Amino acid sequence: MAYVADVRAAVGHRPLIFTSASGALVNDRQEVLLQERADTGDWGFPGGYMDFGETFAQTVQREFKEDAGIAVTPVKLLKMQDDDQYTYPNGDQVQPVNAFYLVRAVDDHHYAVKPSETVTTKYFSIAGEPPHFFNRQHAKMWQILKKYFEGRN
């Protein structure tokens, strides 16, 4: 987050393109772990913006641990997304270029999450849908994940 804060300090709320990575962790009951965001109260896939020098895979690993408290490794890149824009409640405008991965947990340890980013995490059935997604990009990721699992069955 320091990188994003530094960039924002220099440019204010001007529209920016940021790279990001998100992950879908699916359990054996075909439920996917989502994060209730502290900034908006909406639900979304754990993930976030890339720090300078990181790869997409490293970003999803770091962000998943910070947002959901789970160490993961990417299993499959499900989609590169670049067709959405979003304005945060504080006025910051972004076009996130997001790498959306299917991930798996690497151990059973649960790490502390950043309370400034996550209220809670919860598993939702892929057949259903959470109350409200953070933004259109996360709603699209849900559909991408559903289609992926429908194609495997």
Secondary structure, 3 states (H helix, E strand, C coil): CHHHHHHHHHHCCCCEEEEEEEEEEECCCCEEEEEEECCCCCEECCEEECCCCCCHHHHHHHHHHHHHCCCEEEEEEEEEECCCCEECCCCCEEEEEEEEEEEEECCCCCCCCCCCCEEEEEEEECCCCCCCECCHHHHHHHHHHHHHHHHHC
